[in-house]
Amino acid sequence: MEIINRYFADFTPKQFQQFSKLENLYREWNEKINVVSRKDIDSLYEKHVLHSLAIAAICSFHDGAKVVDIGTGGGFPGIPLSIFFPQVSFLLADSIGKKIKVVQEVSAAIELQNVRAVHSRVEAIPGNFDFAVSRAVAPLSDLWKWIKPVLQKGRMSDEFANGLLCLKGGDLQEEIRNSGLRPHLFPIYDLFPEAFFKEKFVVYVPR
């Protein structure tokens, strides 16, 4: 939790409590269902929570915005973002039911009121969203093909028009070239100068 406080200092008492509870909850659930890499569980706040919050560091979702987390796994980036933005509606989707069970239980334990978790492939999710978020789920071309039909045009953020914000790492040149898109890349190391974030990016594609 210390590393979160290094970069974010204005949480409400409720938000601080919610973030503080995540480590024990994920440790407990990871014993039953492996949703976080065993080698990463000791670095949960850096490698999962702070990584997720890189999106919040560059994009302020407006109150009332609707955000879908594609392939949320154990709830990243969706759960940290939903704590950060309590007035934003989040739908966390994953095709693996046991991972959605963890998301539901963690959300209930920290009393998140703005999260709904569904066991579904993203192509089958009904409704329209202002933003989609994702972390290392699929190539950019696939992500865009899946999510573009349910993204509505508009501007529910101070910084960006509606679109896709995903967390990716490494050399992305070929992946971007194959996608045919012209995304904007934001180096996470510029936001959080920790060794783990070198060569990691927030990738933004406007709708």
Number of C-alpha atoms within 10 A of each C-alpha: 17 10 14 18 12 9 13 12 9 9 13 10 8 12 18 17 12 20 19 16 14 21 16 11 15 21 18 11 19 17 11 11 15 15 20 19 11 12 8 12 18 12 15 19 21 21 14 19 24 24 25 25 24 23 24 16 14 15 15 15 25 15 13 13 18 22 27 28 27 31 28 27 25 27 29 23 28 31 28 22 24 24 24 20 20 16 16 19 19 26 21 32 26 22 16 16 14 17 24 25 17 23 29 19 14 21 22 12 13 18 13 17 15 17 23 16 22 21 17 17 14 20 13 8 17 8 10 16 22 24 31 27 28 26 22 14 15 13 14 24 15 11 21 19 11 17 22 19 13 18 23 16 15 14 18 21 16 11 11 18 17 24 25 26 23 25 22 22 16 9 10 17 9 8 13 15 12 12 17 10 14 11 16 12 17 17 18 24 16 12 13 20 11 12 8 13 20 15 14 20 24 24 21 22 21 19 19
